């Protein structure tokens, strides 16, 4: 009998262990005690499918959520954070517990109407389509179209259009998030008070040890570029500014483009002034006279020639005061370019040129050795067109300073260093082309003339006079 009881107990024990293990896997205790009351003990009796169904039916006011749907929702879909105001709705403790431990929250369902909610649909939406807004905020769109691996020698970096690309380091821009600035490849950035300068080199930012403006510079923005800029009359990089006294200084500073620049000659009492720099023919030429088409009247008085007139990029006279200060800084040479009415160019150069001040009536005090193509040898004259005027005073129609009894500035209708009324006068009447070509010595009427020029002396439609220092 004892053996039998022991055998029966052993069988009961095996059945108990099997049921207990199965019940734990399902999340409930078995009904072991009910089936085998003789073994003793009891199992925890959790809610069954039947109980859940009855509870859901009674609590949703006619709205029934199936047990299968409830289980699917609780395992995969985001929870409901606030259900306090859901009308006549009761959520089972198992459902709520499963949601809160496995899924991210949904903000609220408190305003949900008394309608049937399909937990299966909710599950599909939450597991297959993440919110668009969250996705667009967390992913840089440029990264989606940019290779994650670049070729050897390339970097993943931004270009000048702020696009993420694979590029050689020297083509990469530098993003300076601390100052909200972007430096182009090989470019630079200067901080607002011009005390620091950064460079973008091979996609990396490097800072200069020292950066500050020259005493002859100012910290400002020009053409969308902020940095140190030299003040008028000075040229350089802003850190170093050298005073320019003529166009040769501009050329020496590394600027080789013809155009308008500002200079301040040594001893000049006024403010720096603009000049036209001709960088051809060796560069560094300061232009002080030009005739093009007769649009500017050159028949003017003494004061006008003293101060200058016309359009500096077209027809003009720089001014005798300025010309005096420029030519007396150091030794200067002069070049005169001429074009006749047939379009043939000529030039004349003299290795020295200088004029005196107004007290000496702007006397032509230096004219050196000639070279060029603007002369045909003629035994009639010992000196060529400009050399003949050496030591002559400047004359205008209101100041007759020539060396003859006639008033050459009136007769030739142009101010010049008149010695006589011939040889040269590049400030004469531009429209004197009606003079017969056989007339010699610049003709008997006013005209732009240059004696010994191949062809008629007055046959000139373009002239430009320019100077530069003679330097080794």
Residue, then its C-alpha position, 0 to 999 in steps of 0.5 A: x500500500x505504501x508503494x502504491x501511494x508513493x507511486x501515485x504521489x510520484x505520478x501526481x508530482x510529474x503532472x504538477x510539474x508539467x502543468x506548473x511549467x506550462x502555466x508559467x510560460x503562458x503568464x498564468x498559474x495552472x488549475x492544478x489544485x482543482x483537478x487533483x485535490x488530493x495532492x494538496x497546495x494551490x495555484x495562482x489563478x490569474x485572469x483567463x481568456x474568458x475573463x478578459x473577454x467578459x471584462x472587455x465586453x462589460x467595460x466598453x459600453x457595448x464596444x467589444x475588443x477581442x482577446x486576440x486584438x488586445x494581445x497584439x496591441x499590447x505587444x507591439x504598439x505604443x501605449x496610451x499615456x492618458x486614459x482617464x477621460x476615455x468614456x466608459x472604457x476599462x483597460x485590463x491590468x495585463x493590457x496596460x502593463x504590457x504596453x507600458x513596458x514594451x512600447x514608446x508613448x502616444x501623447x494622449x487619447x483622452x478625447x477619443x470618442x465612443x467608437x471601436x478602436x482596432x488594435x491591429x490597425x494601430x499595431x501595423x501603423x506603429x511598426x511600419x511607418x515612423x513619423x515623418x517629422x521625426x525622420x526629417x529632423x534626425x537625418x541630414x538629407x544630403x547624407x542620403x545622396x552622398x557616398x559613405x565611402x570616398x575614393x582614396x585621397x578624397x574627403x566627405x566635406x561641404x563644397x561652396x554650395x553647402x552640399x555634402x560631397x566627396x572631394x579632394x581636400x583642397x576643394x573642401x570648404x570649412x564650416x565654422x559653427x562657432x561664428x556661423x561662418x563658412x570659409x571657401x576652399x583656400x579662403x580666409x575669415x577675419x573676426x569683427x574687430x580684425x584681431x584674428x584671421x583664419x584660413x581654410x587649408x585642405x578642409x581644415x581651419x588654421x589661425x594666424x598667430x598675429x593679425x592686426x591692421x596697419x596704422x594706415x588701414x581700417x577694419x571694414x567690409x568691402x565687397x562682402x569681404x571683411x578685413x583690414x583695408x589700406x586707406x586712400x594713398x596706401x596699398x598693401x594687404x591691410x596688415x602692411x600699407x605702403x604709401x604710393x606716390x605714383x603708378x610705379x609704386x602700384x605696379x611694384x606692389x604687384x598690381x598689373x592691371x591698368x585703371x584708376x588708382x589713388x596716389x599721394x606724391x611726396x610733399x603733396x599738400x592736399x589729399x590723395x588723388x586718383x590717377x590713371x595707371x597704364x600698366x602696358x609697355x613695362x608698367x607703372x606709367x602715370x597718365x597725365x594727358x589723353x585725347x580720343x575724340x574731341x569730346x572735351x574742350x582743351x581750349x581753357x584758361x590757366x586755372x583750369x590747366x593748373x587744377x586739371x579737367x576732363x574725364x580721367x578714363x577718357x579725355x583729360x589733363x591731370x593738372x600742372x600742380x600735380x604734375x610738378x609734385x610727381x616729376x620732382x620726387x625723383x628722376x622721371x621719363x616720359x612716353x608719348x603714344x600717338x595714332x594718326x587718322x589712318x590708324x598707324x601708331x607711333x611713340x616717342x620716349x625721352x629718358x628724362x622729364x620734369x616741370x617746375x612749379x607755378x612760380x616758374x610758370x611750370x617751365x619744362x625744365x628737363x627733356x632727355x634723349x629721344x627714342x621711338x618711331x614718332x620722328x622722320x629725320x629732317x635737316x631743317x630742324x636740329x631738335x625733335x618735336x618736344x626737345x625743341x620746347x625745352x626750358x619753355x614756359x607753359x602758356x594758356x589763352x589768358x597767360x602768354x608766356x611763349x618766347x615770341x611776340x605772337x600769342x601761340x596759345x591763342x593762335x593754336x587754340x591750345x595751352x602748351x610749352x610754347x617756344x614758338x607756335x610750331x613743332x608740337x601742340x598736343x592740346x590743340x583743336x581736335x577737329x583740325x583735320x581740314x588742314x591740307x596735308x601739304x601744309x607744313x609746320x603743323x599748318x597755319x590753323x589750330x590742330x593737334x600736331x607733332x612735327x616730324x611725324x611720318x605723314x601730315x604733322x596734324x594728322x593725329x586722332x589719339x594721344x596719350x602722355x605718361x610718365x614713370x620714375x627711372x629706377x634700376 
